[in-house]
Amino acid sequence: MNITLTSLEAYHETIMSGRADTMRMRVLEAVRCFGPASDKELSRITGIPENTIRPRRGELAKLGMIQVEGVSNEGPGRRKTLWRITVR
């Protein structure tokens, strides 16, 4: 994932404007702007701890708003599941 300063500014403008006033909506907006993204990447983008991201992301997946894009094998450690907005 390549995060540009412009896209981070647009994301934070959306958050500060009140258009994404719940944690679930913050996570959804981050996936929309920066996806596909892992939980760790979503945590870095939103400033929400990973252990808080996971349940919100799970709720969004159950609602059919996001879905698995694939798995990243980049870097050491566990494989990372990447999430993206569901196209309808």
N, C-alpha and C positions, 0 to 999 in steps of 0.2 A: 504494500500500500504506500502510495506517495502522497503525503499531506503537504499541500502548499499553504503559504501564509494567507493567501486570498481565501481559500476554502475554509481555513480555521476561523478567519474573521467573519465569514458568512455564517458559519455554524454558531459562533458565539453571539452574533447579532440576532439570530433566530431565538436563541436561549434567552437573551436579555430582553427581547421584545415581549416576552410572555407567551409566545406562540407554542412553546414547549415547556409547560409549567409542571409537568409531573416527571418523575424519573423514567417511567416507561416511555413517555414521549421524547425525552431527551435521548434515550437509547435509540429509539426509532429514527429520530432526526439524524443522529450520528451515522447509523447504518445507511440511511438515504444519501447523506452527503459524502461519506467516505468508504462505503462498502464496496466489495466484500471486506469484512473486518472480523478479527477474532475478539474474544472477550477482553483480552489484555489490551488490544488496540483501542477498543471501545472505552475501556477504563481510562487510558491515557487521553483520549479525545475529550471525554465528558468530565473527567475529574471525579467520577463516581468509582468507589472501590470495586475491584473485580468480584468480590463476594456479594456485592449488591447488584452488579450488572447481571450476573447469571440468572437470578430469579426473574428479573425484568425481561431479559432476553427470552427466557423460557415462556413467559406469559405472551410475549409478542409472537413466538412461534406457534403456540397453541391457538392463538387468534387467527393464524394464517397470514400475518402481516410481514413476517420474515421467514426465510428458509435457508437451509444449508446450501452453500455455494460449492463447497469442497473442503479439502483438508490441505493445510500447508505443512510441508516437511522442511521448511527453511529453518536453519539454525539448530542448535543443540536442544535437547530435551524432548518433551512430548509433542506429538503432532497437534496442530491447532485447527479447530473447526472454524471455517470462515462463513459468515452470515451475510445475506443480502436481502434486499426488499423483494417481496413476492410480486411477480408481475401477473396482473389479472387482465 
